[in-house]
Amino acid sequence: MSAPVRRNGFTLVEMLVALAIFSIIAVGALALLRFSVDAELASRAKTDEIAAQRRFLSVWTADLAQATPRPARDAGGALHPALEAPEGGILLRLTRSGWENLDGAPRPSLQKVEWIWRGKALWRAGYPYPDGAKADPPSEMLPAAGPPRLRFRTGDGHWHTSWESVRDTDLPTAIELTLPQKGKSPLRIVSLVGVNYQ
């Protein structure tokens, strides 16, 4: 009589059970990986949003804090007040001090800047000279869900929705900027103007 044949390996049922367990583990690992990637992307988007707001806030408050009571001329030679909020997309135009000249270029330490609303974002343009120059190409500073609103505080403590200076050298005491944000409450910033000159 011959010895019984021993078979090494798995039965079909054992293979199916092993494949089912592997599939469950793989699906769980894939879901965990997907959750990790989504969390990383959401975290990166939020971090980028916060960084953009901080950059904007830093430049905006620096421009207003260093505003000077100096009128400036445009490329056509027309005189403009030290600070104005004209119509037509330009939110604010002012002359500021403190423009560092790291490369030693032949230019003054004063800079004329414009804050511009372009449909979905605030942009900032600087001029190489306060008088008679054309603006450099603007840079996008901060996206917004709607047009920004400005209010101006005068020396008597009252807030006004428009700025009309009596003299070309007049500056408001403070400016409030309200920027609508998508899905959130508006971003509200109150900045002192020309703190070195008040």
ROLO-701115 format. One record per residue: residue number from 1; chain; x, y, z of N, C-alpha, C in turn. Coordinates in Angstrom, 1 decimal. Each point is the difference from the previous one (the first is absolute). Last residue first. Layout:
BEGIN
[NUM,"A",[X,Y,Z],[X,Y,Z],[X,Y,Z]]
...
! end
This chain:
BEGIN
[198,"A",[1.7,113.1,12.6],[-1.1,0.5,0.7],[0.3,0.9,1.2]]
[197,"A",[3.0,-2.5,-3.1],[-0.3,1.3,-0.3],[-1.1,0.6,0.7]]
[196,"A",[1.6,-4.6,0.2],[1.2,0.8,0.2],[-0.2,1.5,-0.2]]
[195,"A",[-3.3,-3.4,-0.8],[0.2,0.2,1.4],[1.2,0.8,0.3]]
[194,"A",[-3.1,-1.1,-4.1],[1.1,1.0,0.2],[0.3,0.2,1.4]]
[193,"A",[-4.2,-2.7,-0.2],[0.6,0.6,-1.2],[1.0,1.0,0.4]]
[192,"A",[-2.5,-4.7,2.1],[0.3,1.4,0.2],[0.8,0.5,-1.2]]
[191,"A",[-3.6,-4.1,-0.1],[1.4,0.3,0.1],[0.1,1.5,0.2]]
[190,"A",[-3.6,-4.6,0.0],[0.1,1.5,0.4],[1.5,0.3,0.1]]
[189,"A",[-3.2,-4.2,-2.3],[1.3,0.5,0.4],[-0.1,1.5,0.3]]
[188,"A",[-3.0,-4.9,-1.0],[-0.1,1.5,0.3],[1.3,0.4,0.6]]
[187,"A",[-2.6,-4.2,-3.0],[1.3,0.4,0.6],[0.0,1.5,0.2]]
[186,"A",[-4.6,-3.2,-0.3],[1.0,0.9,-0.7],[1.2,0.2,0.8]]
[185,"A",[-2.6,-4.7,0.6],[-0.3,1.4,0.2],[1.1,0.9,-0.6]]
[184,"A",[-0.9,-4.6,-2.4],[0.4,0.5,1.3],[-0.4,1.4,0.2]]
[183,"A",[-0.4,-2.5,-4.2],[-0.5,-1.0,1.0],[0.4,0.4,1.5]]
[182,"A",[2.5,2.7,-3.5],[-0.9,-1.0,-0.5],[-0.3,-1.0,1.2]]
[181,"A",[1.2,5.3,0.6],[0.7,-1.3,-0.1],[-1.0,-1.1,-0.3]]
[180,"A",[0.6,5.9,-0.1],[-0.9,-1.2,0.0],[0.8,-1.2,-0.2]]
[179,"A",[1.8,4.7,2.1],[0.2,-0.9,-1.2],[-1.0,-1.2,0.1]]
[178,"A",[1.1,5.3,2.1],[-0.8,-1.2,0.2],[0.0,-0.8,-1.3]]
[177,"A",[2.9,4.2,2.7],[-0.2,-0.7,-1.2],[-0.8,-1.2,0.3]]
[176,"A",[1.3,5.1,2.2],[-0.6,-1.3,0.3],[-0.2,-0.7,-1.4]]
[175,"A",[3.3,4.2,2.1],[-0.8,-0.5,-1.1],[-0.4,-1.4,0.3]]
[174,"A",[1.9,4.9,2.7],[-0.1,-1.5,-0.2],[-0.8,-0.3,-1.2]]
[173,"A",[1.1,4.5,0.9],[0.7,-0.6,1.1],[0.1,-1.5,-0.1]]
[172,"A",[0.0,3.2,-4.4],[-0.9,-0.4,1.1],[0.8,-0.6,1.1]]
[171,"A",[2.0,3.9,-3.1],[-0.1,-1.4,0.1],[-1.1,-0.4,1.0]]
[170,"A",[1.9,4.6,-3.3],[-0.8,-0.6,1.1],[0.0,-1.6,-0.1]]
[169,"A",[1.9,3.5,-3.1],[0.9,-0.7,1.0],[-0.7,-0.7,1.1]]
[168,"A",[-2.1,2.8,-3.5],[0.7,-1.2,-0.6],[0.9,-0.8,0.9]]
[167,"A",[-4.4,2.7,1.9],[1.3,0.3,-0.6],[0.7,-1.2,-0.6]]
[166,"A",[-4.3,-0.6,1.5],[-0.1,1.4,-0.1],[1.3,0.5,-0.7]]
[165,"A",[-2.0,-5.1,-0.7],[0.9,0.9,0.8],[-0.2,1.4,-0.3]]
[164,"A",[-2.9,-4.7,-0.3],[0.1,1.3,-0.7],[0.9,0.9,0.9]]
[163,"A",[-1.8,-5.4,-0.3],[1.0,0.9,0.5],[0.1,1.2,-0.9]]
[162,"A",[-4.1,-3.8,1.6],[0.8,0.5,-1.1],[1.1,1.0,0.6]]
[161,"A",[-3.1,-2.2,2.8],[0.0,-1.0,-1.0],[0.8,0.4,-1.2]]
[160,"A",[0.5,1.4,5.4],[-0.6,0.4,-1.2],[0.2,-1.0,-1.1]]
[159,"A",[0.3,1.0,5.9],[0.3,-0.8,-1.2],[-0.8,0.4,-1.2]]
[158,"A",[1.9,2.8,4.7],[-1.1,-0.5,-0.8],[0.5,-0.9,-1.2]]
[157,"A",[2.7,2.6,3.3],[-0.5,-1.3,0.5],[-1.1,-0.6,-0.8]]
[156,"A",[2.9,4.1,-0.7],[-1.1,0.3,1.0],[-0.7,-1.3,0.5]]
[155,"A",[3.5,0.0,-3.4],[0.6,0.5,1.3],[-1.1,0.2,1.0]]
[154,"A",[-1.3,-3.4,-3.9],[0.7,1.3,0.0],[0.4,0.3,1.4]]
[153,"A",[-0.9,-4.7,-2.9],[-0.3,0.7,1.2],[0.8,1.3,0.0]]
[152,"A",[-2.2,-3.5,-3.8],[1.1,0.8,0.3],[-0.3,0.7,1.3]]
[151,"A",[-1.3,-4.7,-3.1],[-0.5,1.1,0.8],[1.2,0.7,0.5]]
[150,"A",[-1.2,-3.9,-4.2],[0.8,0.8,0.9],[-0.8,1.0,0.8]]
[149,"A",[-0.5,-5.1,-2.9],[-0.6,1.3,0.5],[1.0,0.7,0.9]]
[148,"A",[0.1,-4.1,-4.3],[0.3,0.5,1.4],[-0.6,1.3,0.3]]
[147,"A",[-1.8,-4.1,-3.4],[0.7,1.3,0.0],[0.2,0.5,1.5]]
[146,"A",[-0.4,-5.3,-0.6],[-0.8,1.2,-0.5],[0.8,1.2,0.1]]
[145,"A",[1.7,-4.2,1.2],[-1.2,-0.5,-0.6],[-0.9,1.1,-0.5]]
[144,"A",[5.6,-0.3,0.3],[-1.2,0.3,0.8],[-1.2,-0.4,-0.7]]
[143,"A",[6.0,-0.5,0.1],[-1.3,-0.2,-0.6],[-1.2,0.4,1.0]]
[142,"A",[5.2,2.1,-0.2],[-1.0,-0.8,0.8],[-1.3,-0.2,-0.8]]
[141,"A",[4.2,1.9,-1.9],[0.3,0.0,1.4],[-0.9,-1.0,0.8]]
[140,"A",[2.3,1.1,-5.3],[-1.2,-0.5,0.7],[0.3,-0.2,1.5]]
[139,"A",[2.5,3.6,-3.3],[0.1,-1.4,0.5],[-1.3,-0.3,0.8]]
[138,"A",[1.6,3.7,-4.3],[-0.6,-0.3,1.3],[0.2,-1.4,0.4]]
[137,"A",[3.2,3.2,-3.3],[-1.0,-1.0,0.0],[-0.5,-0.4,1.4]]
[136,"A",[1.9,4.8,-0.3],[0.6,-1.3,-0.3],[-1.2,-1.0,-0.1]]
[135,"A",[-0.8,5.3,-0.9],[0.0,-1.1,1.0],[0.7,-1.2,-0.6]]
[134,"A",[1.2,5.0,-1.7],[-1.1,-1.0,-0.1],[0.2,-1.1,1.0]]
[133,"A",[1.6,5.4,0.6],[0.4,-1.4,-0.5],[-1.3,-0.8,-0.2]]
[132,"A",[0.5,4.7,1.9],[0.2,-0.1,-1.4],[0.3,-1.4,-0.6]]
[131,"A",[0.7,0.8,5.3],[-0.5,1.0,-1.0],[0.3,-0.4,-1.4]]
[130,"A",[1.3,-2.7,3.8],[-1.3,0.5,0.4],[-0.6,1.0,-1.0]]
[129,"A",[3.2,-4.3,-1.3],[0.1,1.4,0.5],[-1.3,0.6,0.4]]
[128,"A",[0.2,-4.5,-1.4],[1.5,0.2,0.2],[0.3,1.4,0.6]]
[127,"A",[-4.7,-2.7,1.0],[0.6,0.9,-1.1],[1.5,0.1,0.3]]
[126,"A",[-3.9,-4.1,1.2],[0.9,1.1,0.5],[0.5,0.8,-1.2]]
[125,"A",[-4.4,-3.4,1.3],[0.9,0.5,-1.0],[0.8,1.1,0.6]]
[124,"A",[-3.6,-4.4,1.4],[0.8,1.2,0.4],[1.0,0.3,-1.1]]
[123,"A",[-5.1,-2.8,0.8],[1.3,0.0,-0.6],[0.7,1.3,0.5]]
[122,"A",[-4.5,-3.5,1.2],[0.7,1.3,0.2],[1.4,-0.1,-0.5]]
[121,"A",[-4.4,-3.1,-1.8],[1.2,0.1,0.9],[0.4,1.5,0.2]]
[120,"A",[-3.6,-1.7,-2.9],[0.1,-1.1,0.9],[1.1,0.2,1.0]]
[119,"A",[-1.4,3.7,-3.1],[-1.0,-1.1,-0.1],[0.1,-1.0,1.1]]
[118,"A",[3.3,3.7,0.0],[-0.2,-0.6,-1.3],[-0.9,-1.2,0.0]]
[117,"A",[2.0,4.6,2.9],[-1.0,-1.1,0.1],[-0.2,-0.5,-1.5]]
[116,"A",[4.3,2.8,2.6],[-0.9,-0.1,-1.1],[-0.9,-1.2,0.2]]
[115,"A",[3.8,3.7,2.3],[-0.7,-1.2,0.3],[-1.2,-0.1,-1.0]]
[114,"A",[4.9,2.9,-0.1],[-1.4,-0.2,-0.3],[-0.5,-1.3,0.5]]
[113,"A",[4.5,3.7,0.9],[-0.6,-1.4,-0.2],[-1.5,0.1,-0.2]]
[112,"A",[5.1,3.0,0.2],[-1.4,0.1,-0.2],[-0.5,-1.4,-0.3]]
[111,"A",[4.5,1.6,2.8],[-0.6,-0.8,-1.0],[-1.5,0.3,-0.1]]
[110,"A",[5.2,1.9,2.2],[-1.5,0.1,-0.1],[-0.5,-0.8,-1.1]]
[109,"A",[4.7,0.7,0.8],[-0.5,-1.0,1.0],[-1.6,0.1,0.1]]
[108,"A",[2.8,1.1,-4.7],[-0.2,0.5,1.4],[-0.5,-1.1,0.9]]
[107,"A",[3.4,-0.8,-4.3],[-1.4,0.3,0.3],[-0.2,0.4,1.4]]
[106,"A",[3.8,-2.5,-3.1],[-0.2,1.5,0.1],[-1.5,0.3,0.1]]
[105,"A",[2.4,-4.6,2.0],[-0.6,0.6,-1.3],[-0.2,1.5,0.2]]
[104,"A",[1.9,-3.7,3.0],[0.6,1.3,-0.2],[-0.5,0.6,-1.3]]
[103,"A",[-1.4,-4.2,2.3],[1.0,-0.1,-1.1],[0.6,1.3,-0.4]]
[102,"A",[-3.2,-0.4,3.6],[1.1,-1.0,0.3],[1.0,-0.1,-1.2]]
[101,"A",[-3.8,3.3,2.0],[0.7,0.0,-1.3],[1.2,-0.9,0.2]]
[100,"A",[-5.2,0.8,2.5],[1.4,-0.3,0.1],[0.6,-0.1,-1.4]]
[99,"A",[-4.2,2.8,2.0],[0.3,-0.9,-1.1],[1.5,-0.3,0.0]]
[98,"A",[-2.7,3.0,3.0],[0.6,-1.2,0.5],[0.3,-1.0,-1.1]]
[97,"A",[-4.2,3.6,-0.3],[1.5,0.1,0.3],[0.5,-1.4,0.3]]
[96,"A",[-4.5,1.6,-3.1],[0.5,-0.5,1.3],[1.5,0.2,0.0]]
[95,"A",[-4.9,1.6,-2.6],[1.4,0.1,-0.1],[0.5,-0.5,1.4]]
[94,"A",[-4.8,-1.4,-2.8],[0.7,0.8,1.0],[1.5,0.0,-0.2]]
[93,"A",[-5.3,-1.9,-1.6],[1.2,0.4,-0.5],[0.7,0.9,1.0]]
[92,"A",[-4.4,-3.9,-0.7],[0.8,1.0,0.9],[1.3,0.3,-0.7]]
[91,"A",[-3.4,-2.6,-2.2],[-0.6,0.1,1.3],[0.6,1.1,0.8]]
[90,"A",[-0.8,-0.9,-5.3],[1.1,0.3,0.9],[-0.7,0.2,1.4]]
[89,"A",[-2.9,-0.9,-3.6],[0.9,-1.2,0.2],[1.1,0.3,1.0]]
[88,"A",[-3.3,3.4,-1.4],[0.5,-0.7,-1.2],[1.0,-1.0,0.3]]
[87,"A",[-0.7,4.5,3.1],[-0.9,-1.0,-0.6],[0.8,-0.8,-1.1]]
[86,"A",[2.6,2.4,4.3],[-0.7,0.3,-1.2],[-1.0,-1.1,-0.4]]
[85,"A",[2.7,1.7,4.3],[-0.8,-1.2,-0.3],[-0.8,0.3,-1.2]]
[84,"A",[4.8,2.2,2.5],[-1.3,0.1,-0.6],[-0.6,-1.3,-0.3]]
[83,"A",[4.4,3.1,2.4],[-0.8,-1.2,0.1],[-1.3,0.2,-0.7]]
[82,"A",[3.2,3.4,-0.4],[0.9,-1.0,0.6],[-0.7,-1.4,0.2]]
[81,"A",[-1.8,3.2,-4.0],[0.2,0.1,1.5],[0.9,-1.1,0.5]]
[80,"A",[0.6,1.8,-5.1],[-1.0,-0.9,0.8],[0.3,0.2,1.5]]
[79,"A",[1.1,2.6,-5.2],[0.3,-0.2,1.5],[-1.1,-0.8,0.6]]
[78,"A",[1.9,-0.1,-5.3],[-1.1,0.5,0.9],[0.3,-0.3,1.4]]
[77,"A",[2.7,-1.2,-4.0],[0.3,1.2,0.8],[-1.1,0.5,0.9]]
[76,"A",[0.3,-4.2,-2.9],[-0.3,1.2,-0.7],[0.3,1.3,0.7]]
[75,"A",[0.7,-4.3,2.0],[0.9,0.1,-1.2],[-0.3,1.2,-0.9]]
[74,"A",[-1.3,0.7,5.2],[-0.1,-1.2,-0.9],[0.9,0.2,-1.3]]
[73,"A",[0.7,2.0,5.2],[-0.4,0.3,-1.3],[-0.1,-1.2,-0.9]]
[72,"A",[-0.5,1.1,5.7],[0.9,-0.5,-1.1],[-0.7,0.3,-1.4]]
[71,"A",[0.1,1.6,5.8],[-0.7,-0.2,-1.2],[1.0,-0.5,-1.1]]
[70,"A",[0.5,-0.7,5.4],[0.6,0.6,-1.2],[-0.8,-0.3,-1.2]]
[69,"A",[0.0,-1.3,5.1],[-0.8,1.1,-0.5],[0.6,0.7,-1.2]]
[68,"A",[0.7,-5.4,1.4],[0.5,1.4,0.2],[-0.9,1.0,-0.5]]
[67,"A",[0.0,-5.5,1.8],[-0.5,1.0,-0.9],[0.5,1.4,0.4]]
[66,"A",[0.8,-4.5,2.1],[1.1,0.9,-0.5],[-0.5,1.0,-1.0]]
[65,"A",[-3.0,-3.2,2.1],[0.8,0.6,1.1],[1.0,1.0,-0.5]]
[64,"A",[-2.5,-2.5,-3.2],[-0.8,1.1,0.7],[0.8,0.6,1.1]]
[63,"A",[2.0,-3.5,-2.4],[-0.3,1.1,-0.9],[-0.7,1.1,0.7]]
[62,"A",[0.8,-4.0,2.4],[1.2,0.8,-0.1],[-0.2,1.2,-1.0]]
[61,"A",[-3.6,-3.0,0.7],[0.2,0.8,1.2],[1.3,0.8,-0.1]]
[60,"A",[-0.9,-3.0,-3.6],[-1.1,1.0,0.2],[0.2,0.9,1.1]]
[59,"A",[2.9,-3.7,-0.6],[0.3,1.0,-1.0],[-1.1,1.1,0.1]]
[58,"A",[-0.5,-3.7,2.9],[1.3,0.6,0.2],[0.3,1.2,-0.9]]
[57,"A",[-3.9,-2.7,-0.6],[-0.1,0.8,1.2],[1.3,0.8,0.3]]
[56,"A",[0.0,-3.3,-3.5],[-0.8,1.2,-0.4],[-0.1,1.0,1.2]]
[55,"A",[2.2,-4.1,0.8],[0.8,0.8,-0.9],[-0.8,1.3,-0.3]]
[54,"A",[-2.3,-3.1,2.5],[1.0,0.6,0.8],[0.9,0.9,-0.9]]
[53,"A",[-3.3,-2.6,-2.1],[-0.6,1.0,0.8],[1.0,0.8,0.8]]
[52,"A",[1.4,-3.8,-2.4],[-0.3,1.1,-0.9],[-0.7,1.2,0.7]]
[51,"A",[1.0,-3.9,2.5],[1.2,0.6,-0.4],[-0.2,1.2,-1.0]]
[50,"A",[-3.6,-2.8,1.3],[0.4,0.8,1.1],[1.3,0.8,-0.3]]
[49,"A",[-1.6,-3.0,-3.3],[-1.0,1.1,0.2],[0.5,0.9,1.2]]
[48,"A",[2.4,-3.9,-0.8],[0.3,1.0,-1.1],[-0.9,1.2,0.2]]
[47,"A",[-0.7,-3.6,2.9],[1.2,0.6,0.3],[0.3,1.1,-1.0]]
[46,"A",[-3.7,-2.7,-0.8],[-0.3,0.9,1.1],[1.3,0.8,0.4]]
[45,"A",[0.4,-3.4,-3.3],[-0.8,1.1,-0.5],[-0.3,1.0,1.1]]
[44,"A",[2.3,-3.9,1.2],[0.9,0.9,-0.8],[-0.8,1.2,-0.6]]
[43,"A",[-2.4,-3.3,2.5],[0.9,0.7,0.8],[0.9,1.0,-0.7]]
[42,"A",[-2.8,-2.9,-2.4],[-0.8,1.0,0.6],[0.9,0.8,1.0]]
[41,"A",[2.1,-3.6,-2.2],[-0.4,1.0,-1.0],[-0.8,1.1,0.7]]
[40,"A",[1.1,-3.7,2.6],[1.2,0.8,-0.3],[-0.3,1.1,-1.0]]
[39,"A",[-3.4,-3.0,1.1],[0.3,0.8,1.2],[1.2,0.9,-0.3]]
[38,"A",[-1.2,-3.2,-3.3],[-1.0,1.1,0.1],[0.3,0.9,1.2]]
[37,"A",[2.7,-3.8,-0.4],[0.3,0.9,-1.1],[-1.0,1.2,0.0]]
[36,"A",[-0.7,-3.5,3.1],[1.3,0.7,0.3],[0.3,1.1,-1.0]]
[35,"A",[-3.7,-3.0,-0.7],[-0.3,1.0,1.0],[1.3,0.8,0.4]]
[34,"A",[0.5,-3.5,-3.1],[-0.8,1.1,-0.6],[-0.3,1.1,1.1]]
[33,"A",[2.2,-3.9,1.5],[0.9,0.8,-0.8],[-0.8,1.2,-0.7]]
[32,"A",[-2.5,-3.1,2.4],[0.9,0.7,0.9],[0.9,0.9,-0.7]]
[31,"A",[-2.6,-2.9,-2.5],[-0.9,1.0,0.6],[0.8,0.9,0.9]]
[30,"A",[2.2,-3.7,-1.8],[-0.2,1.0,-1.0],[-0.9,1.1,0.5]]
[29,"A",[0.7,-3.7,2.8],[1.3,0.8,-0.2],[-0.2,1.1,-1.0]]
[28,"A",[-3.6,-3.0,0.6],[0.2,0.8,1.2],[1.2,0.9,-0.1]]
[27,"A",[-0.7,-3.2,-3.4],[-1.0,1.1,0.0],[0.1,1.0,1.1]]
[26,"A",[2.7,-3.9,0.0],[0.4,1.0,-1.0],[-1.0,1.1,-0.2]]
[25,"A",[-0.9,-3.5,3.1],[1.1,0.8,0.4],[0.4,1.0,-1.0]]
[24,"A",[-3.3,-3.0,-1.3],[-0.6,0.9,1.1],[1.2,0.9,0.5]]
[23,"A",[1.1,-3.3,-3.1],[-0.7,1.1,-0.6],[-0.6,0.9,1.0]]
[22,"A",[2.3,-3.9,1.5],[0.9,1.0,-0.6],[-0.7,1.2,-0.7]]
[21,"A",[-2.6,-3.5,1.8],[0.6,0.7,1.1],[1.0,1.0,-0.6]]
[20,"A",[-2.0,-2.8,-3.1],[-1.0,0.8,0.6],[0.6,0.9,1.1]]
[19,"A",[2.7,-3.4,-2.0],[-0.2,1.2,-0.9],[-1.1,0.9,0.6]]
[18,"A",[0.7,-3.9,2.4],[1.2,0.8,0.1],[-0.1,1.2,-1.0]]
[17,"A",[-3.4,-3.2,-0.1],[0.0,0.7,1.3],[1.1,0.9,0.1]]
[16,"A",[-0.1,-2.8,-3.7],[-1.0,1.1,-0.1],[-0.1,0.8,1.3]]
[15,"A",[3.0,-3.7,-0.2],[0.4,1.1,-0.8],[-1.0,1.1,-0.1]]
[14,"A",[-1.2,-3.9,2.3],[1.0,0.7,0.8],[0.5,1.2,-0.9]]
[13,"A",[-2.9,-3.0,-2.1],[-0.7,0.8,1.1],[1.0,0.9,0.8]]
[12,"A",[1.7,-3.1,-3.2],[-0.7,1.2,-0.7],[-0.7,0.8,1.1]]
[11,"A",[4.2,-2.6,1.8],[-1.3,-0.4,-0.7],[-0.6,1.2,-0.6]]
[10,"A",[5.4,-0.6,0.9],[-1.3,0.5,0.5],[-1.2,-0.6,-0.8]]
[9,"A",[5.1,-2.3,0.9],[-0.6,1.2,-0.7],[-1.3,0.3,0.7]]
[8,"A",[2.6,-4.9,-0.7],[0.5,1.3,0.6],[-0.7,1.1,-0.7]]
[7,"A",[-1.2,-5.5,0.6],[0.0,1.2,-0.9],[0.4,1.2,0.9]]
[6,"A",[0.6,-5.7,0.1],[-0.1,1.3,0.7],[0.1,1.1,-0.9]]
[5,"A",[-1.4,-5.4,-0.4],[0.6,1.1,-0.6],[-0.2,1.3,0.8]]
[4,"A",[0.2,-5.3,1.8],[-0.9,1.0,-0.4],[0.8,1.2,-0.6]]
[3,"A",[2.0,-5.0,-0.4],[-0.2,1.1,1.1],[-0.9,1.1,-0.6]]
[2,"A",[-0.3,-5.3,-1.7],[0.8,1.2,-0.1],[-0.4,1.0,1.0]]
[1,"A",[-0.1,-5.6,-0.1],[-0.8,1.2,0.0],[0.9,1.2,0.0]]
! end
